[in-house]
């Protein structure tokens, strides 16, 4: 869904929508067509863009405030106002609001009614309980006069949405949907059921391929196969991916064009180059039979020709969210009653466990990067292969009505699942630990106990237990009775991870919607500094008459330049210092940061000069200016790995790193005053330097050293100890007194300073765990893309599998 082809289609939809969508009925008709061609997470983006188009200049300020990143560089609002419960980014959004006349009384109201606002932060439905009494009656009356009754209601919903975005971003999409309903009509976001047969008959032609795009793990070809059965059409199916498949496809199309039958080409995303040839063949078709239809199934792939997609009729399919929906789909499309009910009766339970495992694996994908650190292409083929494997093992035990569960080859089943099928696609060691914990938890002879738990709650008590069933229909009836509302605990995750997911979805919508804005219909000439606004009279010189985005950019850049220091100190080399690994590390960090600082100040000054009319725009500067206005971080500035963030936050973070470097430069033993590991440009290099430092001092071999990390309890640090600060733990709490892990309600907890030591161990005992220990990963940031190192922590009385499934990790950098 991140492919450039997919999003180019979205932009194409917006382009068409702008060409005449001016009333709710037209919007709804066009929307119903295009909503079939979008992923669920992008339908709200499409709808909000239609809202903007329909409103035109009305409510422009309100909607802009919802999707723009704050221009506040450093907030003046104390986090204590909300008992440290919200982040600095949220405080900046809040301060951005209070700079607007409409929200001028907000901070004073929060301070005077603090308990009400704290309750609002923790409310289950904050969108229905936004505190009142801070509004300006005079402003609201004036705005109502400007907008009129209908649009005033939209303005008021936008006002609430701005509060929610700042303080409860997990509920933002509820307010966004409310805005859509106000402008485009109630229920606009509801996608009516698609009658695929009717669409194929009335809306497609013999020269327009029908593309069925699907998310990884979902095979949409069965939709076509069901349709051919219900319409009694002849269908030829060909799997694409081999030279033989290409020949078969060409022959099938040639025959079907004459006879009027249908052709289904599966997984065409595996052959993007061949698709270019297919596109040409379709274009050259002469008088094809009017009943001929060509169906293509594919996963999203940026290499699929966009021209083919544009001439095709598109459907987008994605598996429904939730374990229950996945289980229902499995029992309907993968299992058959005859196969599941075949002797021995123990087979049915194994089939159920496979379905549950596959559903949990897929469901955890929704919670990336906590469920899994990244998206893996687990799909139905893995499930079917696993099913064939299990049946082969069971059939090998003989034709019996019953078998002893102890005789099932559990180890062989677990090995194939974790090392070949699902495990063969995993490339992160901690994702592999999650998979192993799930497979070992489900596939053992205890699964035949009457009260075998499918998951456990955080207190260790059993959650859902496996149904006492032996037949296909009994298992299916149990699945249908599962509650509609599921808990992430079903997948082994913390219950509050759902909030993180909704916050991620809100950020996705806001970021994407901002990225497709038209810079307010304004353009900048590249020859000289003539900033014009289409249809706004004579061209105006920069300054008072500047178009808005240039004016905003000028103000932002002035703030960036003021924030960044002119320079900062450098390390002085000596014969003694050059032999110190810690010195060499810090010297490199400071040199890279200093060089980057020079680049930033130079480039920002160039853009500032243009915005102030002191220099002319070049194509290079125009590109840089537009990127900075869109809050993007230029690629040339990305000289170290950092979390994805808007450029204003990135510059603030870079300044914070410089401040820490200045602190390190002022100390002879900076490692003892506390190093912000997440703020280092190359944290892995610091780890290497500390290891070399200890090995060099003691004349030990590097291979004999193992990292040991504990919570600092105020003890004096020796030369072999290194203080680490600014870290947080997700998924559990690290008890400072007992140095053991504990389960907690909060998903993330700030850690006190940690002490890193390198301990000499026997090589054969290195990386070995005691019975009460687990490895915990230390990731650079919350995206979990960059693993710095792993440490051993005591797990106490908590089941290790539960800790791995909860995604327990330490995060070195946080916003």
Beta strands, then each sheet from edge to edge (+ up, - down):
strand 1: 210-214
strand 2: 235-239
strand 3: 262-266
strand 4: 293-299
strand 5: 313-317
strand 6: 522-524
strand 7: 530-533
strand 8: 540-541
strand 9: 675-676
strand 10: 705-711
strand 11: 721-725
strand 12: 728-730
strand 13: 733-734
strand 14: 741-742
strand 15: 748-750
strand 16: 754-760
strand 17: 773-779
strand 18: 787-794
strand 19: 809-811
sheet 1: 2+ 3+ 4+ 1+ 5+
sheet 2: 6+ 7- 8+
sheet 3: 9+ 11+ 16- 10+
sheet 4: 15+ 12- 19+ 17+ 18-
sheet 5: 13+ 14-
end
